[in-house]
Amino acid sequence: MILGIDFGTSNSCCSYFSGKENRVITNEYGNEIYPTCIAFNKYSDEILYSNSAYDLTSNKDVTVIKNIKGLIGSPSDETDIEGTDIDVMYNNNLKKFTINEIVVLYLNYLKNISENFTNEVVKDIVITVPAYFSNIQRNRIKTCCELANLNVIRIINEPTSAILAYCWQSLNKCLETRNILVVDCGGGTTDYSIINADFSENLFEVVNIYGDNDLGGNDLTDNLYNYVLNEIYLKYNDYPNTLKLSKIWNMCDNLKRRLSFNERDLLFIENIVDEQDFSIVISRSKLYYINKKFFDKIRDDIIKVTENKTIDEIIFVGGTTRIPLFVDICKGIFGEKININSKINPDTIVGIGAGIQGFLLSDSKKSDDQDVVLVDVTPMSLGIKTDDNRMSIIISKNTPIPVSKTQIFTNSDSIDTLTIDIYQGDNQYVKDNIFLEKLNLNCNRLDRGKMRIAVTFTISVDGILSVSAKDVLTDDNETGLVVKENVMSDMDVIELNLDFLDIVR
């Protein structure tokens, strides 16, 4: 069995496919999705996960870390995450956890609940990431999985995983070709993918992707939370104490979810200020008004990604897309008759797709089982810095992967060492793109323009880049997997194994 993991910002989901049916893993509470959070007890060695941790956010004896995927960093984060510690009061001591350790703890929780559900040892996984995750972030995810003793068979983009699940369910039921738009809005990220689905050939090709790693349902909650705090201050001329703030945020988050189904709902908070209660009725239209910039951005991004494209069907992924305004926005762009699929569960479809991908890559797949061809693309262009600080693109955005491309460059000066700066992004100047890594190539000192350097970029099916640079005249070369930071030193691994092992177990 190869387990599929949807490692989400707010919630996660695991599944596997037996060849006959999809099975979504339920946790100890019977839930198919599990909050991506951990709670540390200040006075004992107890660590709580998921629903148990989420419910303790206002408990003064517990430190809760939520939205764990967000700790992995922004696409351009230049901080070495292994050098970033999180201070936690745990078991009567101040304990410093690295970000890697926090992520590993939660991945280990997903491993444990999956093993309890299946009665099998989980080793191999397919894990999903936002389509717009950079090369840096993909490598960080893979590193954390390895530290959790999980072997990553494939990294798959979240909207691509969703489309795999949807198309798999539609095999033999449809023989036409359709352009499908996937709108994937989760807790912390938003992705858009257009897939050309040829059901007659079981061929599904991603033709365009776009995303925003800083836009998600948590932004809606943040804005609603700030609105409620302001209303509390207007009424009482004071703010709640800090211990209650996390609880209020959670209540606003739950209210936001209820407004996907109710036109209006009540927020009631006991003993908010000076032992006085606070209540306010929030309408769905008020939620929209508070978050006008958010929904305007969603509309603009959909228009951008679908420009000059014919869309036959829309699939919504992620719990945030349950908000009815997503349907209204799409109908406003594509017309009232646009086919919006409402039969799928937006919370679990990404995890289900990961499980199906795992089955397709496993030894369990038989020759007479259904098969599909799924072609993904690179989300951003990749290239190197030129002498005038521009981006010389080697692999363009939306190039099908896996792929390998080589370009020949010449020297601008007589030098002994050639430094190649590697970037990811779609802007003209490298300062506006994501710096990935630099390679140094020893070379003979030749006059300007005499040197010939072959630079080869190779992107794996996981979307991870490796680069080689070769002096064509001398055959000297430098090769490396492009990782922004050193993954871990040997001493770091030893320290994690000794000090961290008991906690992980």
Secondary structure, DSSP 8 states (H G I E B T S, - for coil): --EEEE--SSEEEEEEE-SS-EEE---TTS-SSEES-EEEETTSS-EEEHHHHHTTTT-TTEEEE--GGGGG--TT--S-GGG-EEEEEETTEEEEEEHHHHHHHHHHHHHHHHHHHHSS---EEEEEE-TT--HHHHHHHHHHHHHTT-EEEEEEEHHHHHHHHHHHHHTTT--SEEEEEEEEE-SS-EEEEEEEEETTTTEEEEEEEEEETT-SHHHHHHHHHHHHHHHHHHHHSS---HHHHHHHHHHHHHHHHHTTT-SEEEEEEEEEETTEEEEEEEEHHHHHHHTHHHHHHHHHHHHHHTTT----EEEEESGGGGSTHHHHHHHHHH-TT-EEE-SS-TTTHHHHHHHHHHHHTSTT--TTS---EEEEE-SS-EEEE-TTSBEEEEE-TT-EESEEEEEEEE-SS--SEEEEEEEESSSSBGGGSEEEEEEEEE-----TTT-EEEEEEEE-TTS-EEEEEEETTT--EEEEE--SS----HHHHHHHHHHHHHHH-
